[in-house]
Amino acid sequence: MEATPQHHVGVGPLLQAVHSLVTPPSFAAVEPAHADLSYRPRPWPAGVAPRVDVYLPGGPGPHPSVLLVHGGGFVIGSRGMKPMRYLASRLVEEGFAVASIDYRLLFRGARKLDHGVSDVQAALGWWWEQRDRFDLDPGAISLAGLSAGATLSLLAAGVSAVPLARVVSVFALYDLSGLSGRLPRLLGRLLSQGSPERLRQASPLQQPLFPAPLTVLHGTADGLTPVEQAERYVARRREAGLPTELHLYEGQPHGFFNEATLPIADQAFGDLLAALPRPVLA
């Protein structure tokens, strides 16, 4: 069995990412057209209902759409996080319908990785079922995740029955067993219920590849999710002949959508937008 390359996660990159998340927003966010909807018929075991905010563009449909999955290291985060509101606002301005979801987190309903994957899969199924209600283009539904949400999105795309036009993975973790440090080791034990090999096998790098086109966005100076993992995942897909784009941002850290006024946010959003199916002009 090939040894997994280890990447040490220091305190500095973690504090930098958290600080950029909690600073005040520097953009005018669009309000959801439908807030706090439920995408599952029953609450999670912890008694917390799975919720989603829906953003709708002006003008007639059918609309291309994106389901957004937030990050937060599988422990924190929500559908209303600053980068999710930034992306939702910009996508709506470009004519996309957007669903931004919550999912079970560790210590808040999730006891293993599969629970988060199941929630993203359920949200995709719900979004597909709402295609008439929100006038969605059934051939232009995409899935985009950030950080831990990107990891869950990659895994959910492999088991979802919803036909996806595109998957966008933004600074994901592709090998869950490939991080060293006190916090990653703790998270790994919780996500895998104590089995490092189970964690490795559950990672996107080890799971079957999904056929939908994939766009990967990653900073070369990411101190939390190593860019080498993204490059390995892209290489694996390309070897299998699957449509895959890779955009690397030189010198950029984790969480580059957290600061909307920085040029990197606009550049990365442009790359994300270019990958998505565009609205049909009347």
C-alpha positions as CSV (number, residue, x, y, z in Angstrom):
1,M,0.0,0.0,0.0
2,E,1.4,3.4,-1.0
3,A,2.1,5.7,1.9
4,T,0.1,8.9,2.0
5,P,2.2,12.0,1.8
6,Q,1.8,14.1,4.9
7,H,1.2,17.8,5.1
8,H,1.6,19.5,8.5
9,V,-1.2,22.0,9.3
10,G,0.2,24.8,11.5
11,V,-1.7,27.3,13.6
12,G,-0.8,30.2,11.3
13,P,-2.8,29.2,8.2
14,L,-5.7,28.2,10.4
15,L,-5.8,31.6,12.2
16,Q,-5.4,33.4,8.9
17,A,-8.4,31.6,7.4
18,V,-10.6,32.1,10.4
19,H,-9.7,35.8,10.7
20,S,-10.6,36.4,7.0
21,L,-14.0,34.7,7.7
22,V,-15.0,36.8,10.6
23,T,-14.0,40.2,9.3
24,P,-17.0,42.3,8.1
25,P,-18.3,41.7,4.6
26,S,-16.9,44.1,2.0
27,F,-19.7,43.6,-0.5
28,A,-23.5,44.2,-0.8
29,A,-25.1,40.8,-0.4
30,V,-28.3,39.8,-2.2
31,E,-31.0,38.5,0.0
32,P,-32.4,35.0,-0.5
33,A,-35.8,34.9,-2.3
34,H,-36.7,32.0,-0.1
35,A,-34.8,31.7,3.2
36,D,-34.7,28.9,5.8
37,L,-36.4,26.2,3.7
38,S,-36.0,22.5,4.7
39,Y,-34.5,20.0,2.2
40,R,-35.2,16.9,4.2
41,P,-38.7,15.7,5.4
42,R,-37.4,15.0,9.0
43,P,-34.9,16.7,11.3
44,W,-31.4,15.3,11.8
45,P,-30.9,13.0,14.8
46,A,-29.6,16.0,16.8
47,G,-33.0,17.6,16.3
48,V,-31.7,20.3,13.9
49,A,-33.5,20.7,10.7
50,P,-31.4,20.7,7.5
51,R,-31.9,24.2,5.9
52,V,-31.3,25.9,2.6
53,D,-31.5,29.4,1.3
54,V,-32.6,29.9,-2.3
55,Y,-31.5,32.9,-4.4
56,L,-33.3,33.6,-7.7
57,P,-32.3,35.9,-10.5
58,G,-34.6,38.3,-12.2
59,G,-36.1,37.6,-15.6
60,P,-37.6,34.4,-17.1
61,G,-36.2,30.9,-16.8
62,P,-35.4,28.2,-17.2
63,H,-32.4,29.2,-15.0
64,P,-29.0,27.4,-14.8
65,S,-28.4,26.8,-11.1
66,V,-25.7,26.1,-8.6
67,L,-26.0,24.2,-5.3
68,L,-23.4,25.7,-2.9
69,V,-21.8,23.7,0.0
70,H,-19.9,25.7,2.6
71,G,-16.6,24.9,4.3
72,G,-15.5,25.0,7.9
73,G,-13.3,21.9,8.5
74,F,-16.4,19.7,9.1
75,V,-16.8,21.4,12.4
76,I,-18.1,25.0,11.9
77,G,-19.8,27.0,9.1
78,S,-23.2,27.6,7.7
79,R,-25.0,28.5,4.5
80,G,-24.9,32.1,5.5
81,M,-21.1,32.3,5.7
82,K,-19.4,35.3,4.1
83,P,-18.0,33.5,1.1
84,M,-21.3,31.7,0.4
85,R,-23.2,35.0,0.4
86,Y,-20.5,36.5,-1.9
87,L,-20.8,33.6,-4.4
88,A,-24.6,33.5,-4.2
89,S,-24.8,37.3,-4.8
90,R,-22.5,37.2,-7.8
91,L,-24.0,34.2,-9.4
92,V,-27.6,35.6,-9.1
93,E,-26.3,38.8,-10.8
94,E,-25.1,36.6,-13.7
95,G,-28.5,34.9,-14.1
96,F,-28.1,31.8,-11.9
97,A,-30.5,30.3,-9.4
98,V,-28.6,29.3,-6.2
99,A,-29.3,27.0,-3.3
100,S,-26.9,27.4,-0.3
101,I,-27.2,24.6,2.1
102,D,-26.3,23.5,5.7
103,Y,-25.3,20.0,6.5
104,R,-24.5,18.0,9.6
105,L,-21.3,19.0,11.3
106,L,-19.2,17.1,13.8
107,F,-20.7,17.7,17.3
108,R,-23.9,18.9,15.6
109,G,-25.5,15.7,14.3
110,A,-22.6,14.2,12.3
111,R,-20.8,11.2,13.8
112,K,-18.9,10.3,10.6
113,L,-18.0,11.6,7.1
114,D,-20.9,9.7,5.5
115,H,-23.4,11.9,7.3
116,G,-22.3,15.0,5.5
117,V,-22.1,13.3,2.2
118,S,-25.6,12.0,2.7
119,D,-26.9,15.5,3.4
120,V,-25.3,17.0,0.2
121,Q,-26.8,14.1,-1.8
122,A,-30.2,14.7,-0.2
123,A,-30.0,18.5,-1.0
124,L,-29.1,17.7,-4.6
125,G,-32.2,15.5,-4.8
126,W,-34.3,18.2,-3.3
127,W,-33.0,20.8,-5.7
128,W,-33.8,18.5,-8.6
129,E,-37.3,18.0,-7.4
130,Q,-37.7,21.8,-7.1
131,R,-36.9,22.4,-10.8
132,D,-40.5,23.3,-11.8
133,R,-41.1,25.4,-8.6
134,F,-38.0,27.6,-9.2
135,D,-37.9,27.3,-13.1
136,L,-34.6,25.5,-13.1
137,D,-32.9,24.2,-16.3
138,P,-32.7,20.5,-15.6
139,G,-29.7,20.2,-17.9
140,A,-27.7,23.0,-16.2
141,I,-27.5,22.1,-12.5
142,S,-24.1,22.4,-11.0
143,L,-22.6,21.6,-7.6
144,A,-19.9,23.8,-6.0
145,G,-18.2,23.4,-2.7
146,L,-15.5,25.2,-0.7
147,S,-12.9,23.4,1.5
148,A,-14.7,20.7,3.6
149,G,-17.8,21.4,1.5
150,A,-15.8,20.7,-1.7
151,T,-14.7,17.4,-0.3
152,L,-18.3,16.5,0.5
153,S,-19.4,17.6,-2.9
154,L,-16.9,15.4,-4.7
155,L,-18.0,12.4,-2.7
156,A,-21.7,13.2,-3.1
157,A,-21.3,13.7,-6.9
158,G,-20.1,10.1,-7.1
159,V,-23.3,8.7,-5.6
160,S,-26.0,11.2,-6.6
161,A,-28.6,10.3,-9.2
162,V,-29.0,14.0,-10.2
163,P,-27.4,14.7,-13.6
164,L,-24.8,17.4,-13.0
165,A,-23.6,19.8,-15.6
166,R,-20.5,20.7,-13.7
167,V,-18.8,20.2,-10.3
168,V,-16.6,22.9,-8.9
169,S,-14.1,22.1,-6.2
170,V,-12.5,25.0,-4.4
171,F,-9.5,24.3,-2.1
172,A,-10.8,20.9,-1.2
173,L,-9.1,18.2,0.8
174,Y,-8.7,15.2,-1.5
175,D,-6.9,12.8,0.9
176,L,-8.4,13.0,4.3
177,S,-5.5,11.0,5.8
178,G,-2.9,13.3,4.3
179,L,-2.7,15.9,7.1
180,S,-0.6,15.8,10.2
181,G,-0.9,17.9,13.4
182,R,-3.0,17.7,16.5
183,L,-6.3,19.1,15.1
184,P,-6.2,17.1,11.8
185,R,-5.5,13.9,13.8
186,L,-8.5,14.6,16.0
187,L,-10.8,15.3,13.1
188,G,-9.6,12.2,11.3
189,R,-10.4,10.0,14.2
190,L,-13.9,11.5,14.5
191,L,-14.7,11.3,10.8
192,S,-13.4,7.8,10.5
193,Q,-14.6,6.5,13.9
194,G,-11.0,5.7,14.7
195,S,-9.8,4.0,11.6
196,P,-7.0,5.8,9.6
197,E,-7.3,3.3,6.7
198,R,-11.1,3.8,6.6
199,L,-10.5,7.5,6.4
200,R,-8.0,7.1,3.5
201,Q,-10.4,4.8,1.6
202,A,-13.2,7.3,2.1
203,S,-11.2,10.1,0.5
204,P,-12.0,11.5,-2.9
205,L,-8.6,10.3,-4.2
206,Q,-9.6,6.7,-3.4
207,Q,-13.3,6.8,-4.4
208,P,-14.7,6.0,-7.9
209,L,-14.6,9.0,-10.2
210,F,-17.8,10.7,-11.3
211,P,-18.4,11.4,-15.0
212,A,-19.5,15.1,-14.7
213,P,-17.0,17.7,-15.8
214,L,-14.9,19.1,-12.9
215,T,-13.3,22.4,-12.3
216,V,-10.7,22.7,-9.6
217,L,-9.6,26.0,-8.0
218,H,-6.6,26.0,-5.6
219,G,-4.0,28.4,-4.2
220,T,-0.4,27.3,-4.4
221,A,0.3,28.6,-0.9
222,D,-2.6,26.9,0.8
223,G,-1.5,25.9,4.3
224,L,-4.6,23.9,5.2
225,T,-5.4,21.8,2.1
226,P,-2.2,21.0,0.1
227,V,-2.2,21.9,-3.6
228,E,-0.3,18.7,-4.3
229,Q,-3.5,16.7,-3.5
230,A,-5.5,18.8,-6.0
231,E,-2.8,18.1,-8.6
232,R,-2.9,14.3,-7.9
233,Y,-6.7,14.2,-8.1
234,V,-6.7,16.1,-11.4
235,A,-4.1,13.8,-12.8
236,R,-6.1,10.8,-11.9
237,R,-9.2,12.1,-13.7
238,R,-7.3,13.1,-16.7
239,E,-5.7,9.7,-16.9
240,A,-9.2,8.3,-16.9
241,G,-10.2,10.6,-19.8
242,L,-12.7,12.7,-17.7
243,P,-13.1,16.4,-18.5
244,T,-11.2,18.3,-15.8
245,E,-9.9,21.8,-15.5
246,L,-7.3,23.0,-13.0
247,H,-6.8,26.7,-12.0
248,L,-3.9,27.3,-9.7
249,Y,-3.4,30.7,-8.1
250,E,0.2,31.5,-7.4
251,G,1.0,32.5,-3.8
252,Q,-2.7,32.4,-2.7
253,P,-3.7,30.9,0.6
254,H,-6.7,29.0,1.7
255,G,-10.0,30.8,1.7
256,F,-9.4,33.3,-1.1
257,F,-13.2,33.9,-1.5
258,N,-13.3,35.3,2.1
259,E,-12.1,38.8,1.0
260,A,-14.2,40.0,-1.8
261,T,-12.2,43.1,-2.5
262,L,-9.0,41.3,-3.3
263,P,-8.2,40.8,-7.0
264,I,-7.9,37.0,-6.5
265,A,-11.6,36.7,-5.5
266,D,-12.7,38.4,-8.8
267,Q,-10.2,36.3,-10.8
268,A,-11.3,33.0,-9.2
269,F,-15.0,33.9,-9.6
270,G,-14.4,34.6,-13.3
271,D,-12.8,31.1,-13.7
272,L,-15.7,29.5,-11.8
273,L,-18.3,31.4,-13.9
274,A,-16.6,30.5,-17.2
275,A,-16.9,26.8,-16.3
276,L,-20.7,26.9,-15.7
277,P,-23.4,26.6,-18.3
278,R,-24.6,30.1,-19.0
279,P,-28.2,31.4,-19.0
280,V,-30.1,31.2,-22.3
281,L,-30.7,34.7,-23.6
282,A,-34.2,35.5,-24.6
